[in-house]
């Protein structure tokens, strides 16, 4: 609850009669403290907050007592979201941001300075690679990319470059490779490096990286936490002292989440376990179906492969709702044809919504990388990423079948020489 206030301009007993313009501005505002508690967290759109005593405001400004003074410094609705994420991730605190990339940027910025080194997973989200290569490089921070699943190579690189930070994703984007977080954290501990984990694909439902010693857990709240395609945001979950440092940094940089977006994300979180369990179950079925389809070269899905020691970090049997697959004998034209033939699955540059969504990484999530860089990671021109929604799984499969049939029909209708040349084989 906010402090009570005597600044009630609408109360005729506390102030002399005032003009219409004055009353239009102040009437109905700043009522006495209520004696009820709303069942859901209200939205607090206020830019600033007032106190009856200046000494209280001074103490809040000085972080000597809890409270709110200015929206860039904190907001009650945002705070409710942060407490929810911290609770789900098992951390002491969390801080909300205006986007997932704002959270990624802040998490990295809080750990490095000019001359620092970072070791990053090679097949991370394209924008994360870009911010490391294009933003932090200009600040004198050097990043070395490594196959995060090759633990021997990872340790050798970490021992050599002595990074301040190791960054990775619980489940990578878009090849859905599963990082052995306890092993990565242990390597970081041996070489005095902090570990940042992007847990967007896994969500707190599947994995809690902080349980294994990860220092910073990042989410694009735009995805599964919000879950309905109507909010953009990010969150960092961490220990209390780390969150305090992040808070002071964000008071200066101002990458704050709006209260309406915070409220939408908080509402989305309420149904996260229900939505995500349905999506995971459907994704496992879809992955198995695609794996047997003649028009599909390869399916990337954690539930189809043995994960070794990384299996133990999962909270249950589910392996996520994201998968990718390579169309057989395909390139960009066939990928475009596939997406254009879909009726139910939406070709949108996001994931984690209630809708099933498809994305073509070469032109979207990993567009910032060169063709050579994408090929080195394993992102080919035949790759399609699928975020499985909550629709009936039979309908999702029927839509994919229709699109695959359209690609097959298109391939049969072209002259062999032309099709071969377009694949770069002629």
Buried (B, 14 or more C-beta within 10 A) or exposed (E): EBBEBEEBBBBEEEEEEBEEEEBEEBEEEBEEEEEEEEEEBEBBEBEEBBBEEEEBBEBBEEEEEEBBBBBBBBBBBBBBBBBBBBEBBEBBBBBBBBBBBBBBBBBBBBBBEEEBBBBBBBBBBBBBBBBBBEEBEEEEBBBBBBBBBEBEEBBEBBEEBEBBBBBBBBBBBBBBBBBBBBBBBBBBEEBEBBBBBBBBBBBBBBBBBBBBBBBBBBBBBBBBBBBBBEBBBBBBBBBEEBBBBBBEBBEEEEBBBBBEBBBBBBBBBEEBEEBBBBBBBBBBBBBEBBBEBEBBBBBBBBBBEEBEEBEEBBEEEBBBBBBBBBBBBBBEBBBBBBBEBBEBBBBBEBBBBBBBBBBBBBEBBBBBBEEEBBEEBBBBBBBBBBBBBBBEBEBBBEBBBBBBEBBBEBBEEEEEEEBEEBBEEE
